[in-house]
Amino acid sequence: MAFFARDSEATLPVWSASQGYPGDGVYREFHRDLGWDLPEEQLT
């Protein structure tokens, strides 16, 4: 059996939707598909 500790304060800036990069509008939402964001002309 192995245990791995996780530092909550170090994790917060990375994964928090309110404080971390996923919550920043500059970064893409990883669930979104680029095919829905681009104009049709750029997809071909």
N, C-alpha and C positions, 0 to 999 in steps of 0.2 A: 504494500500500500504506500502511496506517495501523496504528499500534501504540498500544494503550492499556494503561497500567500499572495494576496493581491492588495496593493496599496490603494485605498479608495480615493485619496487625494490626488494621486498621480493618474488615476483612471478618469476622474471627473472631467478634466479639460479635453480629453480625447473623445470620450463617448457620450457625454451629457448633451442632450438636445438643446438645453438652455444656455450652457456655458461652453461647450466644446465645439469642435469644428463641424459636426453634423448639423448644428443649429444655426450656423453662419450661412447667410444667403449666397456667399461667394462660392461655396462648394456645392457640387451636384448632389442631388438626392440619389443614393445608390439604388433605390428601387425603380427609378425612372428609366425609360428606354429612350436612347438618343433618337430612334426612329420616330418617336412621337413629337420630339422637340424641333427637329429640322424641317425646313420647307421641303416639299416633295421633290423639287428640282435637284436638291443636294443629295438625295438618297440614291439616285441612279448613277 
